[in-house]
């Protein structure tokens, strides 16, 4: 033990330790060491750049049927069914009768 080294507390568990790392060895074993990735490997910047020409293919494929569109079609179909059923139950006006 080095007499000049002070005991620091682990920010995760709060236990005092005397090591060069910020966290204690028990927490480092439990949670593992974070492996740094190169900057270019984390984010694909090509996905977020603007296209030069509109006919260039997009890297992001849009959904063919979105949730909002499907919900709108369902609501519209239900309203249409209700209107058609109300028209079928309504009495026919006398001017429309033949005969």
Beta strands, then each sheet from edge to edge (+ up, - down):
strand 1: 8-9
strand 2: 16-17
sheet 1: 1+ 2-
end
